[in-house]
Amino acid sequence: MLGTNLSDGATISQQKLCYYSNRTPKVQVGLITNIPGQRVEQVLFPGQRWMFWATPEAVLAVYDSDNLAESQVEHIPCERLQVTETDRLD
């Protein structure tokens, strides 16, 4: 999915294209909730890739779908997920 945008209050020049891939055999849920007034959520099937626009201070929280309340996988700063010209989507 391309086009998820956290544009409320952020200019396009402040946003960066970010990329996350679910490399697990489980369905995951990706959430960005630390941007005021925004909540972005994406269900990610095994092997699915997600491209989205976010400010560098945004944080992606990734959960296993088994038990969203208790099974948080990790917090990833979106600045680490930024796409660069040399990145490959293998």
PyRosetta script that sets phi, psi and omega in degrees:
from pyrosetta import init, pose_from_sequence

init()
pose = pose_from_sequence("MLGTNLSDGATISQQKLCYYSNRTPKVQVGLITNIPGQRVEQVLFPGQRWMFWATPEAVLAVYDSDNLAESQVEHIPCERLQVTETDRLD")
pose.set_psi(1, 125.8)
pose.set_omega(1, 177.6)
pose.set_phi(2, -117.8)
pose.set_psi(2, 136.4)
pose.set_omega(2, 176.0)
pose.set_phi(3, 120.0)
pose.set_psi(3, -7.2)
pose.set_omega(3, 173.6)
pose.set_phi(4, -60.6)
pose.set_psi(4, 127.6)
pose.set_omega(4, -168.8)
pose.set_phi(5, -134.1)
pose.set_psi(5, 131.5)
pose.set_omega(5, 175.7)
pose.set_phi(6, -103.7)
pose.set_psi(6, 58.0)
pose.set_omega(6, -167.7)
pose.set_phi(7, -87.3)
pose.set_psi(7, -7.0)
pose.set_omega(7, -177.4)
pose.set_phi(8, -61.9)
pose.set_psi(8, 105.5)
pose.set_omega(8, 178.3)
pose.set_phi(9, 86.6)
pose.set_psi(9, -8.8)
pose.set_omega(9, -179.8)
pose.set_phi(10, -111.3)
pose.set_psi(10, 136.5)
pose.set_omega(10, 176.4)
pose.set_phi(11, -79.7)
pose.set_psi(11, 159.2)
pose.set_omega(11, -179.0)
pose.set_phi(12, -61.1)
pose.set_psi(12, -29.5)
pose.set_omega(12, 179.5)
pose.set_phi(13, -70.2)
pose.set_psi(13, -20.8)
pose.set_omega(13, 177.8)
pose.set_phi(14, -84.4)
pose.set_psi(14, -18.5)
pose.set_omega(14, -176.6)
pose.set_phi(15, -89.7)
pose.set_psi(15, 149.2)
pose.set_omega(15, 179.3)
pose.set_phi(16, -125.1)
pose.set_psi(16, 146.0)
pose.set_omega(16, 175.3)
pose.set_phi(17, -76.1)
pose.set_psi(17, 126.8)
pose.set_omega(17, -176.9)
pose.set_phi(18, -120.7)
pose.set_psi(18, 158.9)
pose.set_omega(18, -174.2)
pose.set_phi(19, -141.8)
pose.set_psi(19, 132.9)
pose.set_omega(19, 173.9)
pose.set_phi(20, -136.1)
pose.set_psi(20, 141.3)
pose.set_omega(20, 178.3)
pose.set_phi(21, -125.0)
pose.set_psi(21, 130.8)
pose.set_omega(21, 175.8)
pose.set_phi(22, -81.7)
pose.set_psi(22, 102.6)
pose.set_omega(22, -178.3)
pose.set_phi(23, -99.5)
pose.set_psi(23, 21.9)
pose.set_omega(23, 179.2)
pose.set_phi(24, -107.4)
pose.set_psi(24, 167.2)
pose.set_omega(24, 176.1)
pose.set_phi(25, -84.5)
pose.set_psi(25, 3.8)
pose.set_omega(25, -176.8)
pose.set_phi(26, -109.6)
pose.set_psi(26, 155.4)
pose.set_omega(26, 170.9)
pose.set_phi(27, -71.5)
pose.set_psi(27, 135.7)
pose.set_omega(27, 177.8)
pose.set_phi(28, -120.9)
pose.set_psi(28, 163.4)
pose.set_omega(28, 172.9)
pose.set_phi(29, -123.6)
pose.set_psi(29, 126.4)
pose.set_omega(29, 176.1)
pose.set_phi(30, -102.4)
pose.set_psi(30, 132.2)
pose.set_omega(30, -179.0)
pose.set_phi(31, -129.9)
pose.set_psi(31, 137.7)
pose.set_omega(31, 168.1)
pose.set_phi(32, -120.0)
pose.set_psi(32, 112.3)
pose.set_omega(32, -174.4)
pose.set_phi(33, -126.2)
pose.set_psi(33, -3.4)
pose.set_omega(33, -174.5)
pose.set_phi(34, -89.8)
pose.set_psi(34, 9.1)
pose.set_omega(34, 176.2)
pose.set_phi(35, -100.2)
pose.set_psi(35, 119.6)
pose.set_omega(35, -177.0)
pose.set_phi(36, -53.9)
pose.set_psi(36, 132.2)
pose.set_omega(36, 177.8)
pose.set_phi(37, 77.8)
pose.set_psi(37, 5.7)
pose.set_omega(37, -178.6)
pose.set_phi(38, -127.7)
pose.set_psi(38, 146.0)
pose.set_omega(38, 169.9)
pose.set_phi(39, -146.5)
pose.set_psi(39, 113.1)
pose.set_omega(39, 179.8)
pose.set_phi(40, -112.5)
pose.set_psi(40, 130.2)
pose.set_omega(40, -177.6)
pose.set_phi(41, -135.1)
pose.set_psi(41, 138.2)
pose.set_omega(41, 179.3)
pose.set_phi(42, -141.9)
pose.set_psi(42, 128.4)
pose.set_omega(42, 172.3)
pose.set_phi(43, -81.3)
pose.set_psi(43, 131.5)
pose.set_omega(43, -176.0)
pose.set_phi(44, -121.8)
pose.set_psi(44, 112.8)
pose.set_omega(44, 178.7)
pose.set_phi(45, -80.0)
pose.set_psi(45, 158.8)
pose.set_omega(45, 179.7)
pose.set_phi(46, -52.0)
pose.set_psi(46, 129.0)
pose.set_omega(46, 179.9)
pose.set_phi(47, 83.7)
pose.set_psi(47, -6.9)
pose.set_omega(47, -177.9)
pose.set_phi(48, -74.9)
pose.set_psi(48, 144.5)
pose.set_omega(48, 177.4)
pose.set_phi(49, -110.1)
pose.set_psi(49, 142.6)
pose.set_omega(49, -179.0)
pose.set_phi(50, -128.7)
pose.set_psi(50, 121.2)
pose.set_omega(50, 174.4)
pose.set_phi(51, -111.3)
pose.set_psi(51, 134.9)
pose.set_omega(51, -176.7)
pose.set_phi(52, -151.5)
pose.set_psi(52, 157.6)
pose.set_omega(52, 176.2)
pose.set_phi(53, -95.8)
pose.set_psi(53, 134.8)
pose.set_omega(53, 179.3)
pose.set_phi(54, -156.0)
pose.set_psi(54, 158.5)
pose.set_omega(54, 174.1)
pose.set_phi(55, -79.1)
pose.set_psi(55, 154.0)
pose.set_omega(55, -177.3)
pose.set_phi(56, -58.3)
pose.set_psi(56, -25.8)
pose.set_omega(56, -179.2)
pose.set_phi(57, -83.0)
pose.set_psi(57, -6.3)
pose.set_omega(57, 176.8)
pose.set_phi(58, -66.2)
pose.set_psi(58, 150.2)
pose.set_omega(58, 179.3)
pose.set_phi(59, -126.8)
pose.set_psi(59, 128.6)
pose.set_omega(59, 176.6)
pose.set_phi(60, -91.3)
pose.set_psi(60, 122.3)
pose.set_omega(60, 173.7)
pose.set_phi(61, -102.0)
pose.set_psi(61, 128.2)
pose.set_omega(61, -177.5)
pose.set_phi(62, -114.9)
pose.set_psi(62, 127.7)
pose.set_omega(62, -178.3)
pose.set_phi(63, -120.6)
pose.set_psi(63, 146.8)
pose.set_omega(63, 167.2)
pose.set_phi(64, -72.3)
pose.set_psi(64, 147.1)
pose.set_omega(64, -179.9)
pose.set_phi(65, -78.2)
pose.set_psi(65, -10.6)
pose.set_omega(65, -178.3)
pose.set_phi(66, -58.8)
pose.set_psi(66, -45.8)
pose.set_omega(66, -178.3)
pose.set_phi(67, -154.1)
pose.set_psi(67, 90.1)
pose.set_omega(67, -175.0)
pose.set_phi(68, -60.0)
pose.set_psi(68, -30.6)
pose.set_omega(68, -177.4)
pose.set_phi(69, -71.5)
pose.set_psi(69, -27.7)
pose.set_omega(69, -172.3)
pose.set_phi(70, -121.1)
pose.set_psi(70, -11.1)
pose.set_omega(70, -170.1)
pose.set_phi(71, -115.6)
pose.set_psi(71, 55.6)
pose.set_omega(71, 177.6)
pose.set_phi(72, -67.5)
pose.set_psi(72, 129.5)
pose.set_omega(72, -177.5)
pose.set_phi(73, -84.9)
pose.set_psi(73, -56.1)
pose.set_omega(73, -177.4)
pose.set_phi(74, -166.8)
pose.set_psi(74, 160.1)
pose.set_omega(74, 170.4)
pose.set_phi(75, -107.9)
pose.set_psi(75, 128.8)
pose.set_omega(75, -178.9)
pose.set_phi(76, -125.4)
pose.set_psi(76, 118.6)
pose.set_omega(76, 175.6)
pose.set_phi(77, -62.3)
pose.set_psi(77, 133.8)
pose.set_omega(77, -177.7)
pose.set_phi(78, -63.5)
pose.set_psi(78, -22.9)
pose.set_omega(78, 176.6)
pose.set_phi(79, -62.5)
pose.set_psi(79, -26.9)
pose.set_omega(79, 176.1)
pose.set_phi(80, -78.6)
pose.set_psi(80, -16.4)
pose.set_omega(80, -177.4)
pose.set_phi(81, -100.1)
pose.set_psi(81, 4.2)
pose.set_omega(81, -177.0)
pose.set_phi(82, -63.3)
pose.set_psi(82, 136.7)
pose.set_omega(82, 177.3)
pose.set_phi(83, -81.5)
pose.set_psi(83, 135.5)
pose.set_omega(83, 175.0)
pose.set_phi(84, -118.7)
pose.set_psi(84, 167.5)
pose.set_omega(84, -178.6)
pose.set_phi(85, -61.6)
pose.set_psi(85, -25.6)
pose.set_omega(85, -177.2)
pose.set_phi(86, -91.1)
pose.set_psi(86, -5.9)
pose.set_omega(86, -179.9)
pose.set_phi(87, -69.1)
pose.set_psi(87, 144.2)
pose.set_omega(87, 173.8)
pose.set_phi(88, -118.3)
pose.set_psi(88, 147.9)
pose.set_omega(88, -177.9)
pose.set_phi(89, -99.1)
pose.set_psi(89, 41.4)
pose.set_omega(89, 179.2)
pose.set_phi(90, -69.5)
pose.dump_pdb("model.pdb")
